[in-house]
Amino acid sequence: MNKEIETLRKEITWLFKDKQIEFIEPNYKKELNEDFRNIFPNLYLLISKAHQTDLKINNETFRLYTWKNKKRLSFGWLNKFDVFSFELTGLLDEHKLLLECIGGIKESYNQPIQSLSNNKNFIFIESECKYGLNEWENYYNQTINDDNNIQINYENFLCFAKEANGNLTLYDKKTKEVYLFAPDHSFQNIVKINGQPDYTFYKIKGINNFTDYVETLAKEWLNETSN
């Protein structure tokens, strides 16, 4: 078994249980080209430093990106490569580019103490993304009506990251703006939106659009690398 995979197995003990694992030859969907480097400079640098292992888990394609942190411990992302149909209309070009080049994050381990990746069920993976608030729609509509606030039209909002507790990170496909919908949170890095009840829509400090989100996440991990 690959050393990095063994570390991942130890850190996320349930991940490979009863699953078929197959190591495969690297199959880069798209090289980290000039567009990727220009749009995501922090992410480009982070990925350039990574040890990469391609594998299939139950016939789905993944890539494990790993680094050494300042304590010389392994930390990393297990990224999933969907079959790129881009069936979601309005998926941002920047989002497509990211998926083609590095896939979307399914699991992470030994992440920085404060990071956008913490507690996430997924980040960026197209097959996991959905428009709207889904299970939170009734909650939001009721909260808006009860508090007599202004309802945000969220039909064009794409959830590209979801926390284990159900909080959603979304972007508006028309403006590229990023929003956090957080019925369950204790965050310090968020800004209340005027006209929105508590525990609904927020903005994340320092993050205006999708590219900002990606670059902030990459910088958090980049700052933890040992070289």
N, C-alpha and C positions, 0 to 999 in steps of 0.2 A: 504494500500500500504506500502511495506517495506520502512523504513526510508532512506536507502541508495539509493533505486530506486527513491524515491521522490527527493533526492538531484540531482541525475543524470538527472531526468526529468527537473528540474529547470535550470541546467547548460547547457543542450543540449535540447532546448525547442522543436525542431522538431522531436526528435528521436522516440518517441512512438506515434506520431500522426497517427490515423487511423490504428493502429496495435493491434493485439491481444496479450496480455501478460498473461503468465501462470507461476506461481512459481512451481518449481519441486524439488524433493528430490535430494540432491547432488549425482552426478554420475561421480565419478572421473575416468577418462580414464586410468590413471596410477598414482599410488602414487608417491610423490616426492622421488624417490628411490636414492640409493647411486650413480648411474650413473649421475642422474640429479644434485645431490649435488656436485659431483666432477667436472662436466663439467661447471656448472653455479652456483658457490658459492654465488655470489651477488644476483642473481635471486632467488636462493633457500631461502636466508635470507629474501628477500623482500616479497616473496609469503607467507613465514611462518608467517609474521606479519600481513597479510591481513585479513580483514573480507570478507567472500565469500558468494555470493548469486547466486544460480543457477536458471535460468529461460528460458522460450521459448518465442521468439518473432516471431510471424507468423510461428510457428512450427519449427523454427531453434533454436538450443541450444546455449546458452550463459552463461558465468559466469562473474559476476561483482566482481572485486577485489577492495577493498577500504582501504584507510589508513587515518590517521589524520596527517596533516602537522604541522610544528612548530608554526603556528598560530591557531592550533586546528581546521582547516577547513578540510572538507572531500575532498580527491582527489583520482582518481582511473582510472582503465581500465575496459572497457566492452570488454570481449574476446569472440570470436566465436569459437565453436567446429564444424568443418566440419565433415561429414561422412568420416572416414579415409580410403580412397581408395589409397592415395599416387599415383595418376595416373601420376604425373609429374616424369618422369624418371630422376634419378640423384639428386633427392632431398637429401640434406645432412642428414646424420644420426643424427647430432646435431639438425637440423631443425625438423626432424620427432619427436625426443624425446621431444622437446619443445612443439610441437603441441599436442602430446598425453597427456602431463602433464597439460598444462595451456591454450591450444588454442592459437589463434592469436588475436592481438589487433585490434578491429574494431573502437572503440572510446576511447578517454581519456578526462579527464576534470581536471581543476585546476592544470595542469602539471607545472613542474618547468619552470622558465623563459627561461633557456637554456637547451633544451633536444632534443634528437633524435626523440622523439615522437611528437614534435610540428608540427602542420600543416599537419599531415599525414591522408590520406584517409584510409589506412590500414597498418598494419605491421605483417608480418609472415603468414597471412592466406593463406592456400594452394589454395583455390578456386579463390583467387584474383591474385596469382602469375602467371607470364608469362615469357617465355624465350625471350630474345632479347630486342630491343628498341621499338618495336611496332610503336606507332604514331610518334616517333622521328627518325625512321630509315632514311627517306628521308632527313630530316634536317641534320643528322650526316654525311651521305654520301656526301651530297652537300658541307658541311663545310670542310670536309676532302679534297675533290677535289679542292675547291677554294683556300685553304691555302697550298696545296701541302704538307700535313703532313702524318704521318704514321697511317694507319687505324688499329684499334683494332678489332680483331675477337670476336664479342660479341654473337655469336650463342649459346655458352655454358653459358652465363650469365643469371642468374635467378633474375628477379625483385621481391624482397620480401618486399619492402616498397615503397609507392608512396605518394608524397605530393599533396596537393590540386592544386598547380600550375603546376604539371606535372613532377617535378623532380623525378628521379628514384634512388633507392638504390638497388644494385645488388651484387650477389656473383657469382664467377666462380665455377661451380660445380666440376671442376677438381682440382683447387688449393685452394678453399675455400676463396680466396681473395675477399675483399669487395671493390666496386667501387661506386662512386656517379656520376650519369649523370645529369648535372644541367644546362639546357639552361636558367633557370631563378633563379638567386641566388644573395645573398649579404652575403654569409657565410664568417666567419673569420677562421674557423677551418678546412680548406681544403688545399690540396697541389696539385699544378698543375702537371700533368704528362707530361714528355718530349714527344714532338711529337704530342701533342693533342691541338687543337685550344681552345681558351677560350670558356667557356660556353658549354663544352662537358664533357669529362671524368676527374674526380678528384679522389684523395684518401682523406679519412677523417683522420685527425691527431689522432694518437694513436690507430687507428683501422686497423688491418691488415686482419683479417678474421672474419667469421660469429660469432664465439664465443666471440671475442673481442667486436663486435657490441652489442650483447645481454647483455654482462656483463657491458658495458659502460652505456647502457640504464638503466639497473637495478640499477647501482650505482647512477645515476642522481636522480632517484626516491627515493632510499634508503636514500640519503643524506637529503631529504626533510621530512622524517618521524619524528614524534615527540618522538619516543622511539626506 
